Amino acid sequence: MSIASSSPALDTREPSLGTPGLGSLLVLVLATLLLGYFYGPAQGALFLVGGALGIALYHAAFGFTSAWRVFIMDGRGRGLRVQMILLAIAVVLFFPFLASGTLFGHEVKGSVSPAGIGVIVGAFMFGIGMQLGGGCASGTLFTAGGGNARMLVTLLFFVIGSVLGTVNFDWWVSLPSLPPTSLVTTFGAAGGIAVSLAIFAVIAGITVLVEKRWHGTLEKEAPAPRQGLARVLRGPWPLVLGAVALALLNFATLSIAGRPWGITSAFALWGAKGAQLIGFDPTAWAYWQSPGNAKALADSVFADITSVMDFGIIAGAMLASSLAGRFAPSWDIPLRSVLAAVIGGLLLGYGARIAYGCNIGAYFSGIASGSVHGYLWAVAAFAGNVIGVKLRPYFFFEKKILLRNDG
């Protein structure tokens, strides 16, 4: 099996928004202004950053799930190597400011969490869920926003799984674990960067060796159907451009919010608010008794940084898919695919909660913060992906491996 590639004819059509695109553009503009007015300029700016993340994720089709699946099934490592570029840029940007504790005069703090059994089990569950649900946390949001109706099912059960993960979160926290440990505090900014880059280089080197052994040569990115401004507006972007954009936007999040980008804590919050509506009392669960989580549950979702950025990602992806001429939701979804979305979503949500994050909060932002738990998460999640890939044939009919097909 190999990654499908082709040389499409040059597309010279002018970008066209259409009704969904105009609606999403209006949402991006109005919501930025309203959030800025009612919740402060930072909240409006973070919604806009979320919108930019949605555009970058969609146009670059930046896949964590598909990149790992392609490597597992076909030995092609281009997607994984680009992830190492993403992480390398992030640590170079983040570490000096995390070491000093300030950025542009504001206090900043990394996403550093304990590394223990909860992370291993949760990330493993998340890895299986990635392959069954058809995407990771960022992938679920940008593909749902881009009009993939099946991913709305995954997102719904992602939210349900997330709130279920808060029910006995305190039990998982009580299991053996290492204390929160960061390469920044252990080795300093320069030392931490050196150690991190060495790890990324080793991983990239392994993918090169595997790919050459399987195929003899390294895969090249397929020619784009359009060039210039049309490619910027309509995509597809080169994967490396997507990596650069995501790293810079995560750095923008750090500078505005004081902490890196995250996604799934908002899903738990939405689920808890939904549970309240149908008669449950999440405040009885230890997770929602911590000051920060209790405040988030009591406040509007529009006061929650992660929620606002998630909403922005969805709106940005909808705008990008409209510009690309690909916003065309279809509810003709095979039953087995729906079942995979349900199971995958539950695993994604529950796993992310007990593992202190997802592919963004734990893997990308965790490693960008130098957190040891981010590396442990990556190993356990990759193992889960191996199992998930083996389970996919029971739910999906796949003739080819496509790198640019999901999150």
N, C-alpha and C positions, 0 to 999 in steps of 0.2 A: 504494500500500500504506500501511496505517496501523496504529498500535498498537491491538490489541484492547482494548476497555474495556467494562465493564458495571457495572450497579448491583445487586449481589447482595442477596438478602434478608438481613435481620439474623439472624445466627447466635447463638442464646442458649444453646446447649448448654454444659454444664459441661466443663472440660478433663478429659481422661482419659489416663492414662499408657500403659496396656497393658503387655504383657510387655517389648517392646523399650525402652520408656521407663523402666520400673522398672529394667531391667538397666543402661541407660546412667546413670541417676541413682546406682545403687549403685556403678558404676565410678568416677564422678566423685568420690563421697565417699571410697571406699576407696583409690583411687589417690592422691588428695590427701594422705590420712593416711600411706600407705605411703611415698610419695616424700618427704614431709616428714621421716619417721622415718629412712629409709635414706640420703637424699641431701641433706637439709637443708631447712629451712622454705621457702627461696626456690624450690626446685624444686617443692615441693608447691603453692606459691602460683601459680607459672607454669602448672602444669597446670590449675589452676582458672581462670586468666585465659584459657587456651586454650579451656576449656569455655564461658566467657562469650562469646568470639569466635565460636565455633561457633553458639551460640544467636542472637547478633546477626546473623551472616551469613545464617543460614537464615530467621529471622523477617522480616528486612528484604529478603530475596532480593537482597542487595547485589551486583549484577553489574557487573564490569568488562567482561567479554566481551560480554554482551548489550547493555550501554549503548553500547559502541562500535559494535556491529553495527547497532543501531537508528539511530544517527546517520548511519552510512555509507549505509544502505539507504533510510532514510525521513526523514532530516533532523530527527528528533526529538532534542533535546539535553538533556532533563530529567536523564537519568542522568549525563551528563557534567558538568552544572552541579552536581549533588550531589557528584560527585567533587571538584570545585573547593572546595566547602564543607568536605569531609573534609580536604583538604590545607591549607586556610586555618586550620582549627582546630588541626591538627597543628603547623604552623610556629609559631603563636602560643604553643602550649604548650612546644614543644621548644627553640626557638632561645635563649631566655634561659638555660636550664640547660646547653645544649651550649656556649654561650659561656663560662660560668663553669666548666664541667667537672665540676660536682657537682650532685647532686639528693638532697635529704634526707640529706645527709652522705655520700653514696656517689659514687664516680667514675662518670661517664657519658661515652659516646662515640657519635658518630653513625655511620650507615652511609654512609661516603664512600669511593668507589672511583675508579680511573682511568676516563677517558672516551675511548674509542678505537674501533678497528676491531672488536675483539671485542664491545664493547657494541652497536655498530650491527648487526653480523651476527646476534648472539645474540638481541637484542630483536626483530629482523625475523623470525627463525625462530619465536620465541615467539609473536609476533602471529599468524602463520599457524596455529600450533598451537592458539591460543586458540579460533579459529573451527572448526577441524576436531575438536579434542578435546572441544569443548563447554564449556570453562571455562578459567579461569586457575588459578593455584596455590591460592588461597583457595577459588575456586569448585569445583575438583576435590575438595578435602577436604570442604567442607560439603555438597555434593550427594551425594558417596559416602556420607558419614555419615548423610545424610537418606534413604538407601535407593535411590539411583539406581544400578542395577546396571551400566549402561553406563559410568558414571564410574569404577567399579572397574577396568575395562579401561584407561581413560585413565590412572588412577593407577599401575597396574602398569607401563605403558610410559613414564610420566613418570619413574618410578624408574630404569628401564633407561636411558632417555635421559640422565638426570642422571649416572649413573656413567660412561657413555660420554663425557660431557663432561669428566670428570676425566682421561681417558686422555691426551689431548694438550692439556690446559689450559695447560701451560707454553708451548706454541707460540703460542696465542692471546695470552697475556700478553706475549710478545715483540714483538708487532706494534705499530706506532706508536699512541701514545695521549697524552692530556694527563695530567699528574699529578693525583692526587686533589685536587679543589678544592671548597671549600664556601662558600656565600654567607655563612655565619656568620662565618668567619674573614676573608673578603674585605671585607664591609661592616659587620660587627658584628651583634649581635642585632637592634637596631631597624632598621638599614638593610637587613639581610637579610629581615626580615619585610615591610618596605615593598616591596622588589623582588619578593618572592614573591607578595604579595597583588596587585600590579599585573599580574603574569603571569597569575594565576588569573582576574582580572577581565577581561582581554583574551580569554582562552579562553572564559569564560562568555558574554561579549558576542558572540563569533563564533557560538556555538551559537544564541543568541537571533536574530541576523540571519538565519542559515540557516533556522531553524525557521519564522520569520515569512515568509520568502520562499517556502518550500515550502508552508506550510499557512495562513498568514494570522494564526494565533493560537498561543499557547503551550499545550502539553498540560498538563492538570491531572491530579493523581493520582486514580485511581478510588476511589469510596467503599469503605470497609472493610466486610466482612460481619459484623463484630462490634466492640464498643466496650468501654471500661473495662478492668477486670482481665483479662477474657477475651481481649482483643486483646493485652495485654502477654504473657500466657502462651501463647497459641495463634497469634498473628500474624494477618494480616500487619502488620508495623510500617511506618510511613511511611519512605521512603527517607532523609529528613533525620535521623530518629531513629537509623537504622542508621549514618549517617555520624558522628553525635556519639558513639555507642557505640564504634565502631571507633577513633576518634581518642583517646578517653579510655582505652580498653584498650591501645592502643599506647603511650600515655604511662605506663600502669601497668607495661607490659613494660620500658620504659626505666628506670623507677624501681627495679624489682626485679632485672632482669638486667644493667643498666648499658649496654644497647644496645637499639636498636629491634627491633620484630617482624620476623621472617624466617620463611620456610617451606622453601625448596627445598634448602638445604644438608643438611637431614635426609634428603631423598630420595637424594642422592648417597651419604650415609653408609649408608642402608639397602641401597642397591644394591651398595656396596663390601663390606659384610658378607655379602650374598648371594653375591657373586663369590668371596669366600673359601671359602664352603661348597661351591662346585662346583669348586674347585681353582685359581682365579686368585690372583695375588698383587698386590693394589692398592698395596702398599707400594713397589713398583718404579716407580710413577708419581709424578712430581714433586708433584702436587697433595697426595698423602697423606704427603709427606715434610716438609711444614711442621709446626712444633711443635704448633700447635692442631689441625690435621686428623689428625696422627699420634696424638695423645692421644685424640681422639674415636673413631678407628677401634679403638684398643686397649681403650677403656672400653666399658661397657654403654651401649646406646642410651638407657637411663633416666637416664644422667648427662648426656646432651646436651640442652641447653635447647630447641633448635629441635624436636627429636623429641618431647619431652614436650609442648610446646605443640601440635604437630600432632596428637598422640594426643588431647589435650583438645578440639581443634576437632572431631574426628570424633565423640567422645562427646557433646559439646554439641549438635552438629547432629542426632544421633540422638534426643536428648532432645527437642529442639525439634520435629522432624518427628513424633514420637509425640504430643506435646501438640497439634499441629495436626491430628492424625488422618490423616497423609499418609505414614506409613512403610509402604510396601507394595512391596518390591523385586520386579521382574519380569525374568526372563532372556530374554524374548521380544524380542530385539534384532535388527533387520535386519542382514544381513551387511555391507552397505555402510556402515552406521553403526558396526559393529565395526571395519571397516577404517579409517574416519576416526578412531576413538578410538586405534587403534594408531599411525597416522602422526602424529596430533596429539600424542599423549603423548610420542613420541620427540622431536618438534620442541620441545615445551615443556621437556622435561628437558635436552636438549643446549643449547638456547638460553639457558635460565636460568643454567646453569653458566658459559658463556663470557661472559655479559653481567653477571656479578656480581649476579645476582638476578632476581627475577620481578616481577610486578605489585605484590607486597608489599615484598620486600626492596629492589628497585631503584626502583620507581615511588613507592609510598606512603612507605616508610621512608626511601628515598634522598632524595626531595624534602623530606620532613619534617626531614631532616638538613641540607638546603641543598646536597646534592651535585649538581654539574653533570652527573654521569653519570646521575642520575635523570631529568633533563630530556631528555638525549640518548636514553635508553632509551624514554621516552614517545613521542618523535617516530618512532623506528625501529619500535617495536611497533605504533603506529597504522598505519604504512605496511604492515606485515605483516598487520594486520587487514583492510585493504582487499583484499589479495590473497586472504586466507582467506575473506572474504565471497564473492568471485567463485568460489571453489572449492567452496563449500558445496552448490550445487545438484547437483553430481556425486555427493554422498553422502547428502543429506537432501531430503525432500519437505516444503516449507514453504509453507503457504497464507497465514499471517499472521506479522507481526513481533510478538513478545511481549517486553516489557521484563523481566518477572519470570520468566524461564524457565531461567536457568543462571547460572554465576558469571562 
